[in-house]
Amino acid sequence: MFATVRKKRFLPLPKQTVQFDISRQHFTVRVAHTRRDKMQALALRYQVFHREFIGRQFPIGIDKDRYDKEADLLVLVDNRIHRVVGCYRLIRSDVTDQFYSASEFNLGGFLELTGVKLELSRACVHKNYRSGTAIHLLWRGIAKYMELTNARYLFGCSSVLTTDISTLHGLYADLIQKKALNESLAVSTREEYKIDDFHLWLDRFRNQPAPSADSQLSVPPLMRSYLKAGALICAEPALDRKYNCIDFFTVMDLNGLSQVYEKKYSGK
């Protein structure tokens, strides 16, 4: 079921700065360019982040914060029912210096790098569409957006739906094996989001065999797709108590994008 947005007065919606449409089968991915697109995207975010993640009971609402003001909304539309079924919020460093990630991480070292940086946040897909097709099309849209804006870096928070650090042993074993941890960008976790004794946990993860897979969290599909494309985890994780998750600051340098992923998502 899709929520219907109530008619009421809202703050100004995110503005559109880039235009394109990519269609495949009965789907279209585009930057939201109508009020209908934008309101449906914000309503979908509410369903995922507020109802699914934190269990709010009120069935109708929107998810919107101050970072939306300077953002573009990338939306995936099912043309059969004319509904937004997936979305990303895109924020560029040549438009603003205000990023959602900065609420959990100190980004100073990363933001000093040369090149346009594109933050991905509030990524969500309706529960009936969580397949490879939806993720693939959203990534086609991100690739097109980066091409049109000359962005070099993708970054943002990759979330794992747990607040129990002990269940991350298997995930960290995978990250260590893939050499996906990089602390050279001088990005740090804000004090209020730090996990107590994290470095002790990390030493344990490095030096002890991971427990059985049944008791551990594996790398989530979205994070796995980032890592396969060449992304790195560039800070210790942040504990987000509001949304009951652990967030990893993730960076991808498009100059280092794997050739397989570049061909797959560029459409060339």
Backbone as numpy.savetxt, mean C-alpha at the origin, in Angstrom:
# Nx Ny Nz CAx CAy CAz Cx Cy Cz
-21.83 -7.53 -0.94 -22.67 -6.33 -0.94 -21.80 -5.08 -0.94
-22.22 -4.09 -1.68 -21.52 -2.81 -1.70 -22.30 -1.82 -0.86
-21.56 -0.98 -0.13 -22.22 0.04 0.67 -22.67 1.18 -0.22
-23.78 1.78 0.11 -24.26 2.98 -0.58 -23.89 4.19 0.25
-23.26 5.18 -0.38 -22.80 6.35 0.34 -23.97 7.28 0.62
-24.13 7.66 1.86 -25.20 8.59 2.21 -24.90 9.97 1.65
-25.92 10.70 1.28 -25.75 12.05 0.78 -25.64 13.01 1.96
-24.48 13.62 2.09 -24.26 14.60 3.14 -23.10 15.48 2.72
-22.79 16.47 3.51 -21.71 17.38 3.16 -20.38 16.77 3.59
-19.44 16.73 2.64 -18.12 16.19 2.93 -17.06 17.26 2.64
-15.87 17.01 3.16 -14.73 17.84 2.80 -14.45 17.68 1.32
-13.70 18.64 0.70 -13.39 18.53 -0.72 -12.74 17.19 -1.04
-13.10 16.62 -2.19 -12.55 15.34 -2.60 -11.16 15.52 -3.18
-10.36 14.42 -3.22 -9.05 14.51 -3.85 -9.17 14.99 -5.29
-8.21 15.82 -5.72 -8.25 16.32 -7.08 -7.52 15.36 -8.01
-7.82 15.45 -9.30 -7.20 14.60 -10.30 -6.12 15.39 -11.01
-4.91 14.80 -11.16 -3.83 15.50 -11.83 -3.31 14.74 -13.05
-3.66 13.48 -13.21 -3.18 12.64 -14.31 -4.38 11.90 -14.89
-4.38 11.69 -16.21 -5.51 11.02 -16.84 -5.04 9.86 -17.72
-5.67 8.71 -17.58 -5.49 7.57 -18.47 -6.57 6.53 -18.15
-6.80 5.62 -19.08 -7.70 4.49 -18.88 -7.02 3.24 -19.44
-7.03 2.15 -18.68 -6.54 0.87 -19.15 -7.66 -0.15 -18.94
-8.08 -0.80 -20.02 -9.19 -1.74 -19.92 -8.74 -3.16 -20.26
-9.33 -4.11 -19.56 -9.09 -5.53 -19.82 -10.32 -6.30 -19.37
-10.81 -7.15 -20.28 -12.04 -7.89 -20.01 -13.12 -6.88 -19.59
-13.73 -7.07 -18.42 -14.79 -6.16 -17.99 -14.30 -5.16 -16.96
-12.98 -4.97 -16.86 -12.42 -4.04 -15.88 -11.77 -2.84 -16.57
-11.78 -1.72 -15.87 -11.02 -0.54 -16.27 -10.29 0.00 -15.05
-9.01 0.33 -15.24 -8.26 1.00 -14.19 -7.94 2.41 -14.68
-8.16 3.39 -13.82 -7.97 4.78 -14.19 -7.76 5.61 -12.93
-7.31 6.85 -13.14 -7.32 7.81 -12.04 -8.74 8.33 -11.91
-9.28 8.29 -10.71 -10.66 8.72 -10.49 -10.86 10.14 -11.01
-11.86 10.31 -11.88 -12.06 11.63 -12.48 -13.49 12.14 -12.31
-14.31 11.42 -11.59 -15.66 11.90 -11.30 -15.90 11.81 -9.80
-16.86 12.58 -9.35 -17.22 12.49 -7.93 -17.71 11.08 -7.58
-18.39 10.44 -8.50 -18.88 9.08 -8.27 -17.72 8.12 -8.02
-16.70 8.18 -8.89 -15.51 7.34 -8.70 -14.89 7.56 -7.32
-14.72 8.83 -6.99 -14.02 9.16 -5.75 -14.81 8.73 -4.52
-16.10 8.98 -4.53 -16.92 8.61 -3.38 -17.00 7.09 -3.23
-17.07 6.37 -4.35 -17.09 4.91 -4.25 -15.77 4.38 -3.71
-14.65 5.01 -4.11 -13.34 4.58 -3.60 -13.24 4.81 -2.10
-13.70 5.97 -1.63 -13.64 6.28 -0.20 -14.57 5.36 0.60
-15.70 4.99 0.00 -16.62 4.06 0.67 -16.01 2.66 0.74
-15.32 2.24 -0.33 -14.65 0.94 -0.32 -13.57 0.91 0.75
-12.81 1.99 0.86 -11.78 2.06 1.90 -12.40 1.91 3.29
-13.55 2.52 3.49 -14.22 2.38 4.79 -14.57 0.91 5.05
-15.12 0.24 4.04 -15.51 -1.15 4.21 -14.32 -2.02 4.61
-13.18 -1.79 3.96 -12.01 -2.64 4.21 -11.30 -2.25 5.50
-10.97 -0.97 5.65 -10.12 -0.57 6.78 -10.88 -0.43 8.09
-12.13 -0.05 8.03 -12.88 0.17 9.27 -13.74 -1.02 9.66
-14.40 -1.63 8.69 -15.26 -2.77 9.02 -14.46 -4.06 9.12
-13.61 -4.35 8.10 -12.86 -5.60 8.13 -11.71 -5.57 9.13
-10.94 -4.47 9.14 -9.73 -4.43 9.96 -10.04 -4.22 11.43
-10.92 -3.29 11.74 -11.12 -2.95 13.16 -12.54 -3.23 13.65
-13.36 -3.82 12.79 -14.64 -4.34 13.24 -15.70 -3.33 13.59
-15.66 -2.16 12.98 -16.74 -1.20 13.23 -18.05 -1.76 12.68
-19.12 -1.54 13.43 -20.40 -2.16 13.10 -21.25 -1.32 12.16
-21.04 0.01 12.15 -21.89 0.85 11.31 -21.59 0.53 9.85
-22.57 0.14 9.05 -22.31 -0.43 7.73 -21.93 0.57 6.65
-22.17 1.84 6.86 -21.98 2.83 5.80 -21.07 3.94 6.28
-20.15 4.36 5.43 -19.28 5.47 5.79 -18.23 5.67 4.71
-17.33 6.61 4.93 -16.20 6.82 4.04 -14.93 6.88 4.88
-13.81 6.55 4.24 -12.50 6.67 4.86 -11.77 7.81 4.17
-11.47 8.86 4.92 -10.84 10.04 4.33 -10.03 10.74 5.40
-8.83 11.22 5.01 -8.00 11.97 5.96 -7.31 13.12 5.23
-6.47 13.82 5.96 -5.86 15.04 5.40 -4.92 14.76 4.24
-4.43 13.54 4.12 -3.50 13.23 3.04 -4.20 13.10 1.69
-5.51 12.96 1.70 -6.25 12.84 0.44 -6.29 14.14 -0.35
-6.06 15.25 0.32 -6.20 16.56 -0.33 -5.30 16.70 -1.54
-4.06 16.21 -1.44 -3.09 16.36 -2.54 -2.86 15.05 -3.28
-3.77 14.12 -3.15 -3.58 12.78 -3.72 -4.40 12.57 -4.98
-3.96 11.61 -5.79 -4.79 11.03 -6.84 -5.29 9.69 -6.34
-6.47 9.30 -6.77 -7.02 7.99 -6.43 -7.03 7.13 -7.68
-6.27 6.06 -7.64 -6.28 5.08 -8.72 -7.38 4.07 -8.42
-8.30 3.87 -9.35 -9.44 3.00 -9.08 -9.54 1.89 -10.13
-10.00 0.74 -9.67 -10.32 -0.39 -10.53 -11.84 -0.51 -10.56
-12.42 -0.44 -11.76 -13.88 -0.42 -11.92 -14.33 -1.70 -12.62
-15.35 -2.34 -12.06 -16.03 -3.44 -12.74 -17.11 -2.81 -13.62
-16.89 -2.82 -14.92 -17.80 -2.13 -15.84 -19.17 -2.79 -15.94
-19.29 -4.04 -15.50 -20.59 -4.71 -15.55 -21.57 -4.11 -14.55
-21.04 -3.64 -13.42 -21.91 -3.08 -12.39 -21.58 -1.62 -12.10
-20.57 -1.07 -12.82 -20.20 0.33 -12.69 -19.85 0.67 -11.23
-19.03 -0.20 -10.61 -18.62 0.02 -9.24 -17.10 -0.03 -9.13
-16.56 0.82 -8.24 -15.14 0.76 -7.88 -14.95 -0.45 -6.97
-14.05 -1.36 -7.38 -13.82 -2.59 -6.61 -12.39 -2.69 -6.10
-11.57 -1.70 -6.41 -10.20 -1.65 -5.89 -9.67 -0.24 -6.01
-8.74 0.12 -5.15 -8.18 1.47 -5.24 -6.84 1.57 -4.53
-6.07 2.56 -4.94 -4.83 2.99 -4.31 -4.88 4.50 -4.17
-4.28 5.01 -3.12 -4.06 6.46 -3.02 -2.62 6.73 -3.43
-2.42 7.70 -4.33 -1.11 8.03 -4.88 -0.75 9.47 -4.50
0.40 9.64 -3.84 0.85 10.97 -3.42 2.28 11.16 -3.91
2.51 12.27 -4.65 3.81 12.52 -5.28 4.62 13.57 -4.53
5.94 13.38 -4.53 6.82 14.31 -3.83 6.98 15.63 -4.56
6.61 15.70 -5.85 6.67 16.98 -6.55 5.37 17.77 -6.39
4.43 17.22 -5.62 3.17 17.90 -5.34 3.09 18.33 -3.89
3.60 17.51 -2.98 3.51 17.79 -1.54 4.65 17.09 -0.81
4.92 17.54 0.40 5.89 16.85 1.26 5.18 16.18 2.44
3.86 16.04 2.35 3.07 15.42 3.40 2.67 14.00 2.97
3.17 13.01 3.71 2.93 11.62 3.36 2.38 10.84 4.54
1.50 9.89 4.26 0.93 9.06 5.31 2.02 8.29 6.05
3.01 7.77 5.31 4.09 6.99 5.93 4.81 7.77 7.02
4.86 9.09 6.85 5.58 9.93 7.81 4.89 9.99 9.17
3.65 9.53 9.25 2.99 9.48 10.55 3.55 8.35 11.41
4.18 7.35 10.78 4.74 6.21 11.50 6.27 6.14 11.42
6.84 6.78 10.38 8.28 6.69 10.16 8.88 8.07 9.93
10.13 8.26 10.37 10.89 9.46 10.05 11.56 9.22 8.69
11.18 10.00 7.68 11.56 9.71 6.30 12.74 10.53 5.80
13.38 11.31 6.66 14.38 12.28 6.23 15.38 11.77 5.22
16.06 10.67 5.51 17.09 10.16 4.61 16.54 9.76 3.26
15.36 9.18 3.24 14.76 8.75 1.98 14.33 9.94 1.14
13.70 10.94 1.75 13.19 12.08 0.99 14.31 12.92 0.39
15.53 12.77 0.88 16.67 13.52 0.33 17.19 12.92 -0.97
16.77 11.72 -1.33 17.22 11.10 -2.57 16.71 11.89 -3.77
17.50 11.92 -4.84 17.11 12.62 -6.06 16.06 11.81 -6.82
15.04 12.50 -7.30 14.01 11.83 -8.09 12.63 11.95 -7.47
11.60 11.91 -8.31 10.23 11.99 -7.83 9.87 10.69 -7.10
9.26 10.85 -5.94 8.87 9.70 -5.13 7.35 9.62 -5.08
6.84 8.42 -5.23 5.39 8.20 -5.27 4.99 7.29 -4.12
4.18 7.83 -3.20 3.72 7.01 -2.09 2.44 6.28 -2.47
2.42 4.98 -2.21 1.22 4.16 -2.34 0.64 3.95 -0.95
-0.63 4.24 -0.79 -1.26 4.02 0.51 -2.74 3.70 0.32
-3.36 3.26 1.41 -4.79 2.92 1.44 -5.17 1.96 0.30
-4.27 1.01 0.03 -4.55 0.01 -1.00 -5.62 -0.95 -0.51
-6.65 -1.16 -1.30 -7.69 -2.11 -0.90 -8.44 -2.63 -2.13
-8.92 -3.84 -1.99 -9.71 -4.50 -3.04 -10.93 -5.12 -2.36
-12.09 -4.98 -2.99 -13.31 -5.59 -2.45 -13.09 -7.09 -2.28
-13.65 -7.64 -1.22 -13.39 -9.04 -0.87 -13.77 -10.03 -1.96
-14.67 -9.66 -2.86 -15.08 -10.57 -3.94 -14.14 -10.52 -5.14
-13.11 -9.67 -5.08 -12.24 -9.46 -6.25 -10.76 -9.65 -5.92
-10.46 -10.31 -4.83 -9.07 -10.43 -4.40 -8.36 -11.57 -5.12
-8.14 -11.35 -6.38 -7.48 -12.34 -7.23 -6.30 -11.68 -7.93
-5.57 -12.48 -8.67 -4.42 -11.94 -9.40 -4.80 -10.89 -10.41
-5.99 -11.01 -11.00 -6.41 -10.05 -12.03 -6.50 -8.64 -11.47
-7.11 -8.50 -10.30 -7.28 -7.17 -9.71 -5.93 -6.54 -9.39
-5.04 -7.31 -8.74 -3.72 -6.78 -8.40 -2.94 -6.44 -9.66
-3.02 -7.30 -10.67 -2.30 -7.06 -11.92 -2.74 -5.74 -12.56
-4.05 -5.52 -12.64 -4.54 -4.31 -13.29 -4.20 -3.06 -12.49
-4.28 -3.14 -11.18 -3.88 -1.99 -10.37 -2.41 -1.67 -10.58
-1.58 -2.70 -10.69 -0.16 -2.46 -10.94 0.09 -1.93 -12.35
-0.71 -2.34 -13.32 -0.61 -1.72 -14.64 -0.89 -0.23 -14.54
-1.89 0.11 -13.73 -2.22 1.52 -13.53 -1.11 2.28 -12.84
-0.50 1.69 -11.83 0.60 2.34 -11.12 1.77 2.57 -12.08
2.09 1.55 -12.90 3.19 1.68 -13.86 2.92 2.82 -14.85
1.68 2.93 -15.32 1.34 4.01 -16.26 1.43 5.36 -15.57
0.96 5.44 -14.35 1.02 6.69 -13.59 2.47 7.13 -13.41
3.35 6.19 -13.07 4.76 6.53 -12.88 5.39 7.00 -14.18
5.02 6.37 -15.28 5.54 6.78 -16.58 5.14 8.22 -16.89
3.89 8.57 -16.63 3.38 9.91 -16.95 3.91 10.99 -16.02
4.36 10.61 -14.83 4.83 11.60 -13.85 6.33 11.54 -13.63
7.03 10.68 -14.39 8.49 10.54 -14.28 8.93 10.21 -12.85
8.14 9.39 -12.17 8.50 9.00 -10.80 9.58 7.92 -10.84
10.50 7.99 -9.87 11.58 7.00 -9.79 11.36 6.00 -8.66
10.84 6.49 -7.53 10.71 5.63 -6.35 9.24 5.40 -5.99
8.92 4.17 -5.68 7.65 3.83 -5.04 7.93 3.56 -3.57
7.04 4.02 -2.69 7.24 3.72 -1.28 5.90 3.70 -0.56
5.92 3.15 0.64 4.72 3.11 1.45 4.82 2.06 2.53
3.73 1.86 3.24 3.66 0.88 4.33 3.02 -0.41 3.81
3.75 -1.51 3.92 3.17 -2.83 3.65 2.70 -3.41 4.97
1.43 -3.79 5.04 0.83 -4.18 6.31 0.66 -5.68 6.44
0.90 -6.16 7.65 0.66 -7.56 8.01 -0.39 -7.56 9.11
-1.46 -8.32 8.93 -2.60 -8.25 9.84 -2.36 -9.07 11.11
-1.49 -8.56 11.96 -1.24 -9.12 13.27 -0.64 -8.03 14.15
-0.76 -8.18 15.44 -0.03 -7.32 16.38 0.88 -8.16 17.26
1.04 -9.44 16.91 1.86 -10.38 17.67 3.19 -10.57 16.96
4.25 -9.95 17.47 5.55 -10.00 16.81 6.08 -11.42 16.72
5.71 -12.29 17.66 6.24 -13.65 17.67 5.83 -14.44 16.43
4.73 -14.06 15.80 4.26 -14.78 14.62 4.99 -14.35 13.34
5.91 -13.39 13.45 6.61 -12.88 12.28 7.92 -13.60 12.01
8.25 -14.62 12.79 9.53 -15.31 12.62 9.67 -15.85 11.20
8.64 -16.54 10.72 8.70 -17.10 9.38 8.81 -16.03 8.31
8.09 -14.93 8.50 8.16 -13.83 7.55 9.57 -13.25 7.50
10.17 -13.04 8.68 11.52 -12.48 8.70 12.55 -13.45 8.15
12.35 -14.74 8.38 13.25 -15.73 7.79 13.24 -15.60 6.27
12.05 -15.36 5.72 11.91 -15.18 4.28 12.58 -13.89 3.82
12.36 -12.79 4.57 12.98 -11.51 4.21 14.50 -11.59 4.25
15.02 -12.26 5.27 16.48 -12.39 5.41 17.04 -13.24 4.27
16.36 -14.34 3.95 16.82 -15.20 2.87 16.83 -14.46 1.54
15.84 -13.60 1.31 15.75 -12.86 0.06 16.62 -11.59 0.06
17.31 -11.34 1.17 18.14 -10.14 1.31 17.31 -8.88 1.04
16.13 -8.87 1.63 15.18 -7.78 1.38 15.19 -6.73 2.48
16.12 -6.81 3.43 16.22 -5.81 4.50 17.34 -4.85 4.17
17.06 -3.55 4.23 18.05 -2.53 3.90 17.83 -1.33 4.81
18.82 -1.02 5.64 18.70 0.10 6.57 19.57 1.28 6.16
20.03 1.31 4.91 20.97 2.35 4.48 20.31 3.70 4.23
18.98 3.77 4.19 18.31 5.03 3.87 18.08 5.91 5.09
18.50 5.48 6.26 18.36 6.27 7.49 16.90 6.63 7.76
16.01 5.68 7.52 14.60 5.83 7.89 14.41 5.13 9.23
13.73 5.80 10.15 13.53 5.21 11.48 12.05 5.22 11.85
11.68 4.31 12.73 10.30 4.22 13.20 10.06 5.24 14.29
8.95 5.94 14.22 8.63 6.92 15.26 8.43 6.21 16.59
8.81 6.91 17.66 8.88 6.29 18.98 7.56 5.64 19.38
6.45 6.32 19.10 5.16 5.81 19.55 4.70 4.57 18.78
5.39 4.25 17.67 5.03 3.07 16.88 6.05 1.94 17.00
7.10 2.14 17.78 8.13 1.12 17.90 7.62 -0.10 18.64
8.14 -1.24 18.25 7.82 -2.51 18.92 8.83 -2.72 20.03
8.36 -2.95 21.23 9.25 -3.15 22.37 10.22 -4.30 22.11
11.52 -4.03 22.39 12.57 -5.06 22.28 12.64 -5.68 20.88
12.37 -4.86 19.86 12.36 -5.42 18.51 13.71 -6.02 18.13
14.81 -5.36 18.51 16.12 -5.87 18.11 16.42 -7.23 18.74
15.88 -7.47 19.93 16.02 -8.80 20.53 15.24 -9.84 19.72
14.06 -9.43 19.27 13.28 -10.32 18.41 14.03 -10.60 17.11
14.63 -9.56 16.52 15.32 -9.73 15.25 16.52 -10.66 15.40
17.27 -10.53 16.51 18.39 -11.45 16.76 17.89 -12.89 16.84
16.76 -13.06 17.49 16.17 -14.40 17.59 15.78 -14.92 16.21
15.17 -14.05 15.40 14.76 -14.46 14.06 15.97 -14.86 13.21
17.08 -14.14 13.39 18.28 -14.41 12.59 18.96 -15.71 13.02
18.92 -16.02 14.29 19.78 -17.07 14.84 19.07 -18.38 15.16
17.75 -18.38 15.11 17.02 -19.61 15.43 16.19 -20.05 14.24
16.07 -21.34 14.03 15.21 -21.83 12.94 13.77 -21.36 13.16
13.11 -21.05 12.08 11.71 -20.62 12.18 10.83 -21.78 12.63
9.81 -21.49 13.44 8.86 -22.55 13.84 8.10 -23.08 12.64
7.24 -24.05 12.89 6.45 -24.63 11.81 5.60 -23.57 11.13
5.35 -23.77 9.86 4.58 -22.78 9.09 3.18 -22.59 9.65
2.64 -23.61 10.30 1.28 -23.53 10.82 1.13 -22.44 11.87
2.22 -22.11 12.58 2.14 -21.13 13.66 2.69 -19.78 13.25
3.01 -19.63 11.96 3.68 -18.43 11.50 2.91 -17.77 10.37
3.16 -16.45 10.22 2.61 -15.71 9.09 3.62 -15.71 7.96
3.18 -16.02 6.76 4.05 -15.92 5.60 3.97 -14.51 5.05
4.81 -14.22 4.07 4.78 -12.89 3.45 3.44 -12.71 2.76
2.67 -11.65 3.09 1.37 -11.43 2.45 1.52 -11.25 0.94
0.49 -11.60 0.16 0.60 -11.55 -1.30 1.03 -10.19 -1.84
0.47 -9.10 -1.29 0.81 -7.78 -1.81 2.28 -7.45 -1.53
2.75 -7.73 -0.30 4.16 -7.51 0.01 5.04 -8.42 -0.86
4.60 -9.65 -1.08 5.38 -10.57 -1.90 5.56 -10.03 -3.31
4.49 -9.41 -3.85 4.60 -8.86 -5.20 5.59 -7.70 -5.23
5.62 -6.88 -4.17 6.59 -5.80 -4.10 8.01 -6.35 -4.08
8.25 -7.36 -3.24 9.59 -7.92 -3.08 10.06 -8.59 -4.37
9.16 -9.29 -5.06 9.54 -9.93 -6.32 9.94 -8.90 -7.36
9.35 -7.72 -7.28 9.66 -6.66 -8.24 10.96 -5.93 -7.89
11.50 -6.19 -6.70 12.76 -5.56 -6.31 12.68 -4.60 -5.14
11.55 -4.55 -4.44 11.40 -3.64 -3.30 12.20 -4.15 -2.11
12.51 -3.22 -1.19 13.26 -3.53 0.02 12.50 -3.00 1.24
12.67 -3.67 2.38 12.15 -3.21 3.66 13.24 -2.37 4.30
12.95 -1.08 4.57 14.02 -0.13 4.88 13.96 0.46 6.29
13.26 -0.17 7.20 13.23 0.28 8.60 12.65 -0.85 9.44
12.85 -0.76 10.76 12.18 -1.73 11.61 10.68 -1.48 11.55
9.86 -2.50 11.75 8.42 -2.34 11.56 7.77 -1.45 12.60
6.60 -0.95 12.24 5.81 -0.09 13.13 4.55 -0.84 13.56
4.21 -0.71 14.82 3.00 -1.34 15.36 1.85 -0.34 15.30
0.88 -0.62 14.44 -0.28 0.25 14.27 -1.45 -0.34 15.06
-1.64 0.17 16.25 -2.67 -0.38 17.14 -4.08 -0.02 16.66
-4.21 1.09 15.94 -5.54 1.50 15.48 -6.13 0.48 14.51
-5.29 0.02 13.57 -5.78 -0.90 12.55 -5.33 -2.34 12.79
-4.81 -2.62 13.98 -4.45 -3.99 14.37 -3.51 -4.65 13.37
-2.43 -3.94 13.02 -1.49 -4.49 12.06 -0.07 -4.02 12.36
0.88 -4.65 11.70 2.28 -4.25 11.76 2.66 -3.77 10.37
3.25 -2.58 10.28 3.57 -1.95 9.00 5.07 -1.96 8.73
5.43 -2.26 7.49 6.82 -2.30 7.06 7.04 -1.19 6.03
8.05 -0.32 6.27 8.35 0.74 5.32 9.06 0.12 4.12
8.41 0.23 2.97 8.83 -0.50 1.77 9.19 0.50 0.67
10.33 0.28 0.01 10.81 1.19 -1.04 11.20 0.38 -2.27
10.81 0.89 -3.43 11.21 0.28 -4.70 11.82 1.35 -5.59
13.07 1.14 -6.00 13.74 2.03 -6.95 13.45 1.51 -8.34
12.77 2.30 -9.16 12.38 1.83 -10.49 13.59 1.56 -11.37
14.73 2.16 -11.05 15.94 1.85 -11.80 16.41 0.43 -11.54
15.96 -0.15 -10.43 16.33 -1.52 -10.10 15.19 -2.51 -10.27
14.12 -2.09 -10.94 12.96 -2.97 -11.14 13.37 -4.18 -11.96
12.96 -5.35 -11.52 13.31 -6.57 -12.25 12.73 -6.49 -13.66
13.49 -7.00 -14.65 13.07 -6.92 -16.04 11.75 -7.65 -16.27
11.55 -8.74 -15.54 10.31 -9.50 -15.69 9.12 -8.63 -15.30
9.24 -7.91 -14.17 8.13 -7.08 -13.71 7.97 -5.84 -14.58
9.06 -5.30 -15.06 8.96 -4.13 -15.94 8.18 -4.49 -17.20
8.47 -5.62 -17.79 7.76 -6.06 -18.99 6.31 -6.40 -18.67
6.09 -7.02 -17.51 4.75 -7.48 -17.14 3.79 -6.33 -16.95
4.25 -5.24 -16.30 3.33 -4.17 -15.92 3.40 -2.94 -16.83
4.44 -2.82 -17.63 4.51 -1.66 -18.50 3.61 -1.81 -19.72
3.27 -3.06 -20.03 2.43 -3.29 -21.20 3.19 -3.22 -22.50
4.54 -3.19 -22.37 5.35 -3.08 -23.59 5.63 -4.46 -24.18
